[in-house]
Amino acid sequence: MSLSNNIQLLRKLSFKKLFNAFKVWASYHVSKSTKKSLSIGFPISMAIEPTTSCNLRCPECPSGLRQFTRPIGMLEPAFFKKTIDEVYQELIYLTFYFQGEPYLNPNFLDMVRYASDKGIYTSTSTNAHYLNKDQAKKTVESKLDRLIISIDGTTQETYEQYRIGGQLQKVIEGTKNIIEAKRELKSNTPHIVFQFLVVKPNEHQLEDVKKLAHDLGVDEVVFKTAQVYDFEKGNPLIPDNIKYSRYKKNADGTYSIKNKLLNQCWRMWSSCVVTWDGAVVPCCFDKDAKHQLGDLKTQSFKELWKSTKYQNFRQSILKSRQEIDICKNCSEGTKVWA
């Protein structure tokens, strides 16, 4: 984050939020030391899913591949507001993203504004295909703090190898629109980030995307390592440059994740993910919501967060992450941002 963006985040803090964050941090470290799950306080970060729908067909993505076995749909504003009203006093950071393209939900920016007005730092991730001039203006007016734009190539030929069905020109036009809207409305937000998911087809364009971002006036460029499935025997998406890979090649030619899979996970104490229909899952690696820890349509969030089911899952992390399917290809302990 830039200095101005860090200041924007600091402005969202209150004594209650800071004290809650301390309790979360302390309970996590006590749990690590004793190997007994203790949860004091409530999450400082949350991701909520505006929709499961997406206009692209990216490989390695269940939304793009249309491979969900869970229900699909759109986040409803009434349910969203009810959830935020429960957590806003402790919550610092809210990400409007899990699966899908957020801008496909017609109520997306109204929900962003609601959370922003509650003093929560808000962020989202988009493929930028729907950032026309009107949507760009509404995005700035929503007080969104951070806008991550996925741009995985600087030529159409490279871009479409991962962003299947996408048009690079739309991404560039959307970026120009949001920068112009910020200028017209004299706003410092949202902080605009180009996120470049490094895979083998695009790893030769790292310097090119930096130049493109500079020329357009983008605030920041981040390089993200890619999660791939079926990596053990190699995968055509794994980059050659080991710096930008979550996986390493072994002497026998097979691949393994760099992460040592320690029996700990900060996310399980500090954050959670809420699907569009109210299921609470451990983290963003549970893309198909197979490890549902509760349902916000029938439970209060604070009841759910302290539930026996949640505590038992945290305990299973402390016992053996290798026995939990979503943890076997997890980035916890691995460098995600190269």
C-alpha positions, 0 to 999 in steps of 0.5 A, a space after each residue: 500500500 502507498 502512504 496515502 492508502 495506509 493513512 486512509 486505512 488508519 482513519 478507519 480505526 477506533 479504540 474498540 477496533 484496535 482493542 479487538 484486534 489485540 484480543 484476536 492477535 493474543 488469542 491466536 498466539 496463545 492457541 499456537 503455543 498451547 495447541 488448544 483453540 482459544 478465540 477471544 474477540 471477533 474478526 478484523 477482516 471479512 470477505 463477502 461474496 457479491 455474486 458467483 456469476 462471472 463473464 470470463 472463463 478463467 482456468 483454475 476458477 470454479 466460477 469461470 469453469 461453471 463447476 460449483 456444486 453449491 448454490 449460485 446467486 446474488 448477495 441481497 442488500 437486506 441480508 448484507 446490511 444485517 450482517 454488517 450491522 452485527 460486525 462493523 464495530 470490530 471489523 476493520 477490512 471488508 473485501 467484496 469478493 470471493 468468487 464471481 465478478 462483483 459488478 454483475 450484482 446491480 446492488 454492489 456499489 450501494 452495499 459498498 457505500 453502506 459499509 463505507 458509511 459504517 467506517 469500514 475499509 472496503 476493497 474489491 477485485 474486478 476484471 474491469 469489463 464493466 467499468 464504463 464511465 457511469 459505473 466508474 463515477 458511481 464507484 468513486 461516489 461509493 467511497 470504495 477504498 481499494 480497487 484491484 484490477 486483474 490484468 494478466 497480460 499486456 497484449 491481447 494474445 497473452 491476456 486471453 490465455 488466462 482471462 479466457 473470453 476477456 478483452 484487454 482493451 476493456 480493462 484499459 478503458 475501465 482503468 482510464 474511466 476510474 482514474 478520470 472519475 477520481 480526477 473529476 470528483 477530486 477524490 483520492 479513492 479508490 486506490 487503484 491496483 493492477 494485480 498481475 497473476 504470474 503464470 507461464 504464458 505471461 511471465 515475460 511481461 512483468 516489466 511491460 505491466 509496470 510501464 503500462 500502469 505508470 502510463 495510465 496513472 495506476 497507483 500500484 502494481 502487485 505480482 501475485 503467485 498463482 494457485 493451480 490444481 493438479 500440480 504434482 506432475 507439473 502444470 502448464 501454468 506454473 511459471 519457470 521463474 521460481 520467485 513467482 511460483 508457489 511450487 517447487 520442482 523436486 529431484 524426481 520431477 514432481 512438484 510440491 508446494 513450497 509451504 511447509 504446512 505448519 499446524 497454524 493459520 492466522 486467518 482462522 482467528 482473524 478473518 472469514 468468508 461469507 458466501 452470497 447466501 449466508 454460509 460462513 466458510 473458513 477462508 478463500 480456499 474453500 471455493 465450493 463451500 464444503 467446510 461450512 461453519 454456520 449459516 448467517 440466515 439462521 444464526 447471529 454472526 457472533 454466536 457462529 464465530 464462538 460456536 463449537 463447530 468453529 472451535 473444533 475446526 480451529 483445533 483441527 488446524 492446530 492438530 494437523 493441517 495436512 488432514 484438511 483438503 483445502 489446506 493442502 494447497 494453501 498459501 499460508 506460510 508461502 509468499 503470495 505477493 512476489 
